[in-house]
Amino acid sequence: MKKRNRLIALLLALAMVFAMTACGDTADTPSASQTPTPSQSAGPKESQTPAASADGVVAPITPEELGSGSVKWTETKMSDGWLQVTNEGGETLGYSADSGVSLIQVDGYAFKDLDRDGVLDGYEDWRNDDETRAMDLASQMSVDEMTPLFTHGGWMSFGTTIEGDDLAYIQAGGRGGVTRSAINSGNTGMAVDWTNALQALCESTGSWGIPATVSVDPANISSTIDQLSLGATFNVDTAFELGVEHGKQYRAVGVSMLLGPQIDLVTTPILARSSGTYTEDPALNRDLTDAYISGLQSTWAEDGTDLGWGEESVYAIVKHYAGAGAAEGGRNDHNDSGKYDVFPSSNYEAHIIGFFDGAFALTKSSTKEAGVMPNYAISYSNDGSLGELVGGGYSAYKMDMLMDTGYQGFVLTDWGITSDGSQPFGVEDLTESERFAALLKNNIHQVGGSSNTEAAAEGYELVADELGEEDAIALLRNAVYHFVLSQMQCSLYENAYITRDHAFDTVWNNDTDAFSLDLQEQSIIMLKNSGGAISQSDGAKKTVYIPYAFTAATAASSSAEATPASWEPSLDLTAVGEYFNVVTDTVNEPSGTDADGNPVYTEDDVVRASAADLAGCDMVLVSMNAPKTDSTTGEDGTYLPASLQYEGYTAKTARRESIAGSVTTEIINDGYGTKSQDVKENRSYYGNTVGRDSNYADLEMLQYAASAVPDSCKVVVLMTAGGPMVWSEVEPLADAILLYYGNASFGGSWFQDEALLDVVSGTVEPSGLLNLQQPASMEAVEAQAEDVPRDMECYVDADGNAYDFAFGLNWSGVINDERVQKYNVEPLTKVENIDFHYANEK
């Protein structure tokens, strides 16, 4: 395991400053091909535990003859082909026999000679702390070796060999990339083979044996719950437990960096990316962030002892710093329409609480702080209070706030912000190389979504031309230091290899199914339960009606193939049959034809259950997808409203003039001559209309079911959502409502059938709470401020319950436990761990 001793942050910062200013140009920086100077190749000290010198380089140690003296290590060839070295009381190593890396021995222990120079360098010595090792490596690298490490691309190959773009990227010196393939069900064996092939290639390529970092976006590996579902548990212990489990599972398939968690506050209910975050409440967001990252980043002994960074640690890149939950119009900041975040109530400070009081001040882990990803959008202000009108990665205000408050973590930008046609918001006029230069000067450590090592090198040269070689190399060396430190903290320099046996024992198996089922059940929120429609089971098997649902045909698109029309039961009949007696519909042969004369289903092909069959039903279960239409632009560039209801919506009460917008200069003729004037873009969707939601058929199915069943049959809605919705179209027709943040349809890729059925049948008592307010109407949505949490008029149902933050029901009624009492208080607005100031106040 990693040593627990760490350098004091202040001393590290001072040492880095001194080391960087001491570094000269690249000709003075030793590389693997150079002969070490006498001071560097001096014999080992008696302690054999060297410290970093003033320039950051640790004096190498001359090794013993391999296998001589008191040997404290053994080597085993693993079934997956790589070699494992076990040191008595020390680190376990892994390497490929074909990579050119060999072992060297010092004090009887084995070490990997990663740079193949025959001596034990400081960064190869696992007895040194991670910071010293990272300084030692970064201080020795040349500019040409460092600039590729300023990029973090995407792994494209996924098999037993590394080829194509991935091969070229590694050969060019790149080492960071994202893939989602490794975490998917059915890919476990392939993930092991691919990871080991990737790491062997990296080990054999270049001068230093730098491993690959495999990153992943937050994902439902082994069907574990997503962030919004975790938010609904209001349970810090559950968040910690999930973090620990994710650390084990991600590392078992080769992932060592999580591009998450996403902790944007959902302070506008129409936020396009609401499904990827925890909540709108700053305190709950802070605590879940702290707990989850603490569990994820530390390696934990079987007895729960915190071992610090180690082989089961995953480096968290918390995102998006900061304010991405306050998108004007709720729009997706992956598009130009979502270019701006707005703060009409001057509540920006609330949006940084999760970062500075949560992610950067961990209370449950010795790893102390996470990495960070700046946001895409421009935090808009007219008075300069939020800095220059540029995206988060380019914002000096946001980055200075990090650095000025002593932040020591890794900074990785969001994806594609250096590319034309992507999201280089506020710096569209710069070239790609100039954007790289701007990011390097802004203390960014790595550029996400780019494998363009040439542009990274050109960006460095621009910085050197502007600031001088000494300052430029100091910035670059600092960036590389933070990247290799993140790898060392996850033990990749000791062993980046994995095994099939461990992977299959850790992910996608019966044990993980049980773990995931428990978490899913904790996340289900019972919003309505009139007359005890859902109650503790008495053991009797009830009868339920499952209506069939019609899905219209879809045309092919750039991202999906065409799908034919279909009739399917709205729930999995086999799964439901394990809990209930089932009554359902039948479907005739297709009565329609397509353009080629092939038979296709129409809306008339269903035969509904008879009144006699329905008379014996205790419940009708209606599975629905929540309405959610994001604000976009039409073909003519007009902004269209967001909507959280099934019926069409006209934005009659929306803001007439957008807060944010670009300013252009126009030449006009007023009859007396021409003159120029500044014109601000209006991004408002006031008065515009959006049609029915794409899930409107779900509402029609509910309307049919509610009208078809007798009064004695309870109508139970199972609603899957990715954020808030307007309930006025649904709630009056339902006796009971269960809300869950699952996939687009029941029984999807990660939310298990059993979770909902356990609750509906009365086997498991619901315990989830609303982590997001539910609006009374679209007018209530328009009235709230984008930057303020919990400021919205909430929907009130027929039982008089307001669907407000922290509301939820169990079998006894409204939940009022310690979770509710702790978090259902006035929302936080002030950050505790830093002295916050606006850009124009300093």
N, C-alpha and C positions, 0 to 999 in steps of 0.2 A: 504493500500500500504506500501511498504517497506520504512523505514526511508531513507532520502537522505543523512544524515550525515554518513560519513565513517571515519575510522581511517586513519591517514596519513600513506602512504605506508612504509616510513622509520621507523616510530614508531612501526608499526605492525611487520616489519621484526625483529626489535630489541626485541620486546616483545616475539616473537616466539622463537628466539634464547635463551632468558633468560628462557622462560617457558620450552623449551626442555631440556636445560642443568640442570634445577632444578628438573626434573622428575627422580625419582629413579627407582628401579626395579618394577615388576608388583605387588609385595606384598604390596607396598606403594600406589598403585593406587586404589582409591575407585571404587567399582562397585555397581550396584543397590542392591545387596544383603547385602552390608555392611552398618553398622550404621554410619551415617555421624559423623565426629569429631566435637567437640564443635565449632571450628572456622568455620566449614562449615555450621553448623546448627544454627548459631547465628541469632537472630531476625532481622527483616528488618530494614534498615536505614529509617530515616524520609522521605527521598526523594523517597524511594521505587524503585530507579533506580540504582542498584548496578553496580559496575565496576569490571572488571576482576582483580583478585589478581595476585601476582607475579608468581604463578604456573599455571596460566591460568584458574583456577576454580573460578566461581562466587559464592559468598555466597548465599545459598538458602534462600528463603523468606517463612516464615510460613504463610499459607493462612488463609483467613477468612472462616467463615462458608458459604457454598455455598448457595446463595440466600439471604444472610443477607445484611443489610445496603442499600446503594444506588446501586442497581443492574443496570449495564450498558450493559447488554447483553441479547439476546434472542436466543432460540434454535428452529429449525425447522427440521422435518423429511422430507428429500427429496424423490421425487418419485422413485429415484434410490436406496433408502434404507439406505443411510448414513445420518448422522446428521450434519446440518449446524448451526454454532454459529456465530451470528452477534454482534460484539462489537461496541458500539457507538464511532465513530471517531477512531476506531482501526482496527485490523486485523479480517478478516472473517476466521473462523476455520471450519474444517471438520474432522469427525472421525467416526469410526464404533462402534455401540453400543455393538457389540459382540467381540471386540478386547481386552477388559480388560482395555482400556484407559478410564479415567474419567476426568471430568472437576474439576478445582480448581479455586478459586476466590481470586483476590488481587486487592485492590482499586476499587472494584466493577466490574472489568473486568474479563472475562473468559479466562482461559489458559488450554491447554491440559497437563495432568500429564502423559507424555509419558513414564517415567521410573517407574511410579506407586509407588512412595515413599512418597506421601502425601505432598510434599513441592514443591515450584516453583523454579526449577533449572534455572541457567542462560541461558541454551540453549533452555529452554521451554518458556522463557520470550520474547515475540515478540516485546517488547519495546527496547530491546538491539539491537545493530547493528549486522549484520551478522557475522563479524569477531570475535566479542566477544563471540557470541553464539557458533560458530564453535570451538573456542579455548576451551571453557568451556566443550563441549562434548568430543572433542578429548583428552583433558587432563585427563578425568576421566576414559577412557576406558582401559581395560586390553589388554595385547598383544594378547591373544586368541580371544578377540572380534575384534581387529583391523586387524589382518592378512587376514581374509576373504574379508575385504573391499579393499584389494590391488588387487582384481580381478574384471574383468568386462566381463561377459560371454555373452550368447545369450539366450533370452527367447524362450523356445521351445513349451510350451502349449499356446493355444490361444482359450479360450472359457470362460465358466462361473466358472470354478474351476481351481485351481492351483495344479498340481500334477506332478508326475514323477521327472525328473531331476530338474525342477524349484522349486518344493517343497523342495527337498533335498538341493538345493543350498541356499535357503532362511533359512532353518533350520540350515545350517552350518554357516550362518552369511553373505552370499553374498547379495549384494543389487544393482548391476549394470548389465544391460543386454540390448542387441540390438534386435529389431524386425522390420521387414518391414510390417508386417501384419496390424498394426494399421492404416496405412496411405492409404491403398488400397481402391478403390471404392467398395462399397457393404459390407465393414467390419465395418462401423462406429458404429452400435449398438453393435456389438460384442466387439469392441475396448473399449467401455464404460464399459460393463459388466466385461470384463477381467481386465481392469485397476483397477476398484474398488475392485475386488476380490484380485488382487495382492497387492494392498496397504493395504487392511484390514489384509491380512496374514502377511505382513511385520510389521504392527502396533502391531500385537498380538504376534510376535515372537521375542525373544531376550529381552535384558534388557533395551533398550533405545528408542524403537519406531522409529527406523530409517526407512524412506520410501525407496521405490524402485526408482531408476533412469531408465527410459525407454529411450533408445537412438535409433537413426535411421540414416541411411546413407542418403545423399541428395536424394530427391525423388520428383516426379511430383505429389504431393498431389493436388487434385482438378484440375488436368491437367495444373498446373503452369509450366512455362518454366524451362528448365534445365540451368546449369551454362554456357555452351557454347552458348546457345541462348541468355542468358542475356548479355554475352560478346558482341554479335553482335549488341546489341542496343546502345552500347557506352554511356549509359544513367545512370548517378549516381542516379538521382532521381528515376528512375525505379527500380534500385537495392535496394534503401532504402525502397521504397513502397513494393517491394516483400518481403524484410526481415520482415517488420511489419506484413504483411499478413501471412507469414509463422509462425511467432511467435504465432499468434492467432490460426491458423489452427492446428499446431502440438500440442499445449497445449490442444485444444478442444478434441483431441483423446488420450491424456495421455502422449505424448512425451515431455520430458523436456530437452533433450540433442541432438544436431545435430552433427553427426560425419562429420563435414564439416564446411564451404565450402572447396573444394579442390582448392588450389591456385597455383598448380605447373605450372610453365611457360612452354608452349609448344615450347621450343627452338629447338626441332628436330621435323620435320613434320611427321615422322613415329612413333611418340610416341604412344604406344599401348593404353594408358589411356588418350588420348587427349580429348575424348568426355566428360570427367568429370570435366573439368576446364574452366577458363574464356578466356584465351588469351595467346599470347606469349609476350605481351608488358608489361614491369614492371610497368609503370605508370598507365595504364588502369587497370591492375591487382590490384594494390594498392588501387585505388579509388573505384573500385567495391567491393573489400573486406571490406574496411572501411564502405561503405554505407550499404551493405547488413547485416553485423554483427551488426552494430549500430541499424538497424531496428529490427533485430531478438532478440537482447538481452534485450533491454529496454522494459518496459511496457509503453504504450502510452495512455494518456487521450484522450477523444473524440475530444478535441480541439487541439490535437497535442503536448500537454505538455509532456515532458520527465519525467516519474515518477521513473526512475531507474529500478532496479531489482524488479520483482513482479510476479503476477500470470499469465501474458501472456509472460513472458520472457522464451526464450530457450537458453540454454548455448551452445555456439559454440565451437567446437573443430576443429580449422583450421588445414588443412593438405596439404601436407606432409612436415614436417620440416626436411631438406630443400634440394632442388636440384633434386627432383624426375623427373622434366621435362627433364633432361639431360641424360636420360638412353641411354647407348651405344647400338646401334642397335634399339633404341626405344622400347626395350623389356619390357614386363610386369614384374614388380618387385614382383609380387605374385609367380613367378617361379624362379628357380635357374638360368635360362637363363638371367633373368633380374636383376641379383645380383649387378650390378655395374652402378653407375652414373659417367660420365666422364666430364672433364672440360678442353678440349684441348686449349681453349683460356684464361684460368685462369679467368673465368667470374663467379665464384661462388657467389660473392657478389651480383650480380644482382638478384639471386634467393632468397635472404633473404629480399629483399625490401618489398614484399607484407606482410611479417610477422611483421618486426620491424617498418615499416613506415605505415602499414595498420592495420592489425589485432590487434597489441599490442599498437596502438596509435590512438584509435578511436576518431574521431573529431565530430561525430554526435550523440553520446550517452554518458551518464554519467557512463555507465558500464566500460568504459575505455579500457579493454583489454579482449581478448578471451582466451579460452583454446587452447592447441596445441597437435598435434599428430606427433611424429617423423616418418620419412619415413623408409621403409623397407630396401632399398638398401644401399650399401656401397658407400660413396663418395670417389672415387679412386684418389689417388695421389702417385707418386713415392717418393716424398721428405718429406712426413709427413705433408704437409701443410694443409691437411684436416683431420688430426688426424689419429687415429688408424683405420685399415681396418676392421671396424665392422658396422653393421646396425645402423640406426639413434638413436634408443632407447638405444643402448649400447655405443654410442659415447660420451666420456667425453668432446671432443671439442665442439660438438653441444650443449650439456646440460650446459656446463660452460658458453657458450656464452649467453644462456638464463639467468642463475642465476647471472652472473657477471654484466648484464645490468639492473638488478632490476626487472626482470619479476616476477609477482605475481600470474599468472594464474595457471590453472590446467593442468597437463601433463598426457596424456593417450596414451599408446603405440598403434601401429597398431596391427592388429589381428594375433594371433598365433605365436608371435616371441619367445615364450618360449617352443614351442612344437617341438618334433622331426619330421622331414619330412615336416616341414612348412618353415618358413622364419627366422630362427635364424642365419642370415648371419654374418659370422665372429666369431661366438661362437658355431659352430657346435659340438665342442669337449666337451662342458660343459653339465652337466646333467640339467634336467628341473629345479630342485631346485637351482642349481648353477646359472642358468639364472635369476631366480627370485631374487636371492641375488645380482647379478650384477646390475640389474635394480634398486633395492632399494638403493644401494650405489650410483647410478648415478642420484639420485633425481627424479626418476620417481614416480608419484603419484598413478597410477593404470595401471594394465596390461590388455590390451584389448584382447578379444577372448579367455579368459581362465576362467573356473569355478573351476579350480583345487585349492581349498582352502588348501588342504594338502601340495601341493608343495609350496604354498605361505608361509605357516607356517614353512616348512623346510628351505626355503630360508632365512627367518628371523633368524632362529637359526644359520645358517651359518654366517650371518653378525654379530650376537652377539658373536659367537666364535672368529671371526676375529677382530672386533673392540671393543668388550666389550658391556655389556648390556646397559650402559648409552647411548652410541652413537647410537647403533642399535635402541633403543626405540625412540630416538629423530628423526631418519629418518622415522620410521614407523608412529610416531605420526604426523609428518609434512605431510606425505602423506594422512593420514586419515583426517587431518584438511582441506586440499584442496578439498577432495572429499565432505565432509559434507558441506563445505562452498558453493560449487557449487549447492548443493541441497537447502540450506537455501536461496541463492540468487534467486532461482526460486520459493520460498514460499512453498516448499513441506512440511515443518514441520508445517505450518499453515493448509494447505489443499492440499492433493494429490488426491482428489476425483473429478470426473467429472460427467456431466449429459448428458443424451441422447438429451434432448431438445436443449441444447447449442451446442452439437456436430453437430446435423443435421442442425442447423441454420448457422454453420460456415464452414463446408466442403461439397464438392460434391453436390452443388445445383445450381440453375439458376444464382444466383448472382456470385458465384465463376466461373461459365462457362463464364460469360461475362468478368470478370476480366482477366481470363486466355486467352481468345480469343484476347483481346487487346494486351497483352504482346506477344503472339505468332506472331501477325501481325507486331509488332515492330521489331521482330527478323529476319524477312525474308529479304534476301539480293538479290537484282536484279543485276546480273553480266553482262548480255547482253540484249540488247533491240534494235536490228537492225531494222531500219525503223519504229520505234514506234509500234512494234508488240503488246506491252502491253501499253495501254494508258487509260486516264480517260474515264470512261464509258459515252456514250451518251444516255444511256437508251435502246438502241436496244439490242435484245437478239441474240448473235452470235451463230453460229453452230460449234461444236467441234467434232473431231473424238477421241474416246478413244479406243486404241487397246487393245486386250486381251493379257495377258502374260502367258507363260507356266512356271510352276514350277515343276522341276523333283522330283521324289520320293526320300525320304531320309530313310536311315536305322536307326534302333533304336540305341541309345547310352546310356551311363550311366546317361545322364542328360535330355534325351528327347525320346519320343516315335517315332516310325516310322511314316512317313506321306506319303500318296499316291501322285502320280503325279496329277496335276490339271491345268485347264485353268480358269483364272479369269480376269475380266477387271482390268486394271492397276490402275484405280481410282474408287471410289464409284459412281456408275451411278446415284443413287437416289440423292446424294448430288450434283453432277455435274448438274443434271437436274433442280435444283433450280436456276441455273445461266445461263445455255446454252441449246440450242437444241443439242441433242446428237445423233451422228452416232457411231455405234460400230460394232463389229464382232459377229458371232454366233459360237456355238460349237456343233459338231455332238456327237452322242453317242460314248462312249469309244470304240476304235478299237483294243486295245491291251488286253492281259491277263497276269496275274501274275503267279507265280509258282503253285498256287492252282487252276488256271483256272478262277479266278475272273476277270471281265472286268476292265481295267485300261486305263487311257488316254495316248495318245502318242502325239508327236509333230505334227502329221499330222491331228489332229482332229479339228482344227480350220478352220472356213470359214471366210476369211477376207472380210471386206466391199468392195463393188464393186467400180470401178472407177467412175461410175455415182454418187454413194452416196458421194464419197470423193470430187467430183468436187464442191459440194456446201458447203464445210467446210471452215471456216475462220481460224481455228487453229487445230492442233493435239497436244494433251497434253500427254506427255510421262513422267510418273513417274518412277524415277530411284533411285537405291541405290548406293552410291559412292563406288568405289573400295577401299579396304583396306585389305591387307594381312600382318599380323604381322610377325616379324622375330621369328622363332622358331627353334627347333632342329629336325633333322630327326631321324629315327630309329637307325641310326648308330652314332648319336651324332653330326653329321655335322650341322653347323649353316646355316640356309636358309635365303635368303634375305627378308626384308620387301618390300612391293610394294604398290604404290598408283595409279596403272593403271590397266585396265581390262585385257590386254594381258599379257602373261607370261613375266618374266623379268630375265635377267642374269646380275649379279652385276659385270660388267667389270671394273667399275671405283671406286668401294668401297675400303675402307682402307684395305690394305693387312694384316697388323698385328693389332690386337685389342689393344687399349690403356690399358684396364684392363684385368686381368686374375689372377687366383690363381697360386702360385708358389709351385711346388712339387720337392722333391729331388729324383733323379733317380741314380741308380747304373749302370755304364757302364764299358765295358771292351774295352780298346783302343789298345789291343795287347801287352801292357806292364804290364798289371795288371788291377785290378778294382779300380774305383774311383767314388766318388759321385759328382753330379753336379745339380745345381738348374735349373729347366725347367719351363718357364712361359707358361701358357695355352694361346692358340690363339683362340679367340672367333669371329674372322672375318668370314664373309660370302662371301668374295671376290671370284669371278669366279663361284659362285654357282647360280642355277636357281630355280625360283619358277614358278609354272604353272599359268594358267589363274585364275583370281579372281572368287570367288564363285558367284559373281553377274554378270558374263559375259553375261548371257541371257538378262540383261537389256540393254547392249550395242547392242546386236543383235536386240532387239525390236526397239531401236532408229534408227538403220541402216535401218530396214524394213520401219518404219514410214516415215523417211525422203525420201526414194526412192518411196514410194507409193503415197504420196499426191502430188497434182499439185503445181506449183511454187507459186500460189496465196495463198496457205494455209500455214500459219506460223507454224513452228515447235517450240513448247515451251517445254523446259525441266524443270521438277520439281525435283530437286536433293536433296535427304536427305543424310546428311553426319555426321560423327563424328570427322572430322578433315580435313586436307588439302587433295587434290587429284591432279593428273595430268589431265589437261583438253583437251589435244591435240586429244584424241579420240572422244570427245563429242562436243566441242564448234564449230568446222567447220560444223557440221550437224544441228546446232540449230540457230534459229532466236532470241530466247529469252531464258534466263536461270534464274530461281529462285533457290537460294540455301537456305536450311533451315536445322537446326540441330534438326531433329525430330526423330521419331521412325524408325525402320528398314523398315517400309512400310507406305505409305500414309494412313491417317486415323487410325493410331495406337492408342495405349492405352492412349496417352496424347495429341498429336498434332491434333487439331480439323480440320476437313475438311474445315470448313468455312474460316479459316485463309488464306490458300493458294488460295482458290477460290475467296475470296474478293479481293486479289491482282491481280490474273490473269484476273478477269473480269473488273478491273479498278474501283472497288468500293472503295478500300483503296490504297493509294499511298505507295509504298515500301520505307523504310527508314533505313534498316539495313546496316551495314558496315562490311567489312572483318576484323575480329579480328585475323585471321591467314593468313599468306602469302600462296599463291597457287603456287606450284613449276612449273617451265617451263618444267621440265623433271625429270626423275629419276636420271640422271647425276647431275642435279642441287641439288637434294636431297642429293646425296652422297658428294657434294662439300661443303655443309654448315657445320658449327661447332655445335656440340650437345648443347653447353652451351650458344650460342649467339642468341639473338632474332633478327628477321628481317634482316638476313644476306644472304638471298637466292635470286637467280635469279628467277623472277616471270614470270608466263605465260602471254603472250600478245595475245589478240584475234584479229579477223579480223577487228574490228573497231579501233584497235590501243590502246585499254585500257589494262593496266597492272593490273593483279589480285593481287595487292599488299595490304599490311596492310592499313586499313581505306578507301579502295575503295568500292564504291557502287553507284548504279544508282537510280534515281527516274524518274518521268515522264518527267522532264525537261533535264535530262542528268546526268553528274557526280555530286555527292553530294560534296559540299564544305562548310559545315556549321561550327558552332563553335566547334562541336565535332571533326571534322577532323582537324581543325586548332589547337586545344588543344593537340591532341594526335599524329598527324602525324609529329612528330619531332624526333630528334635523341633519340634512346632508352636510358633509364637510366641505369647506371652501378654502382652507388654508393648509399649506404644506408645512410639516413640522421640522424636517431635518436640514433644511437650507433656508437661508435668508433670501426669499424670492424678491425679484424686482423686475419691472418691465424694462424694455430696451431703452426707452427714453428717460429712465430715472437714474441711470448710472453715468 
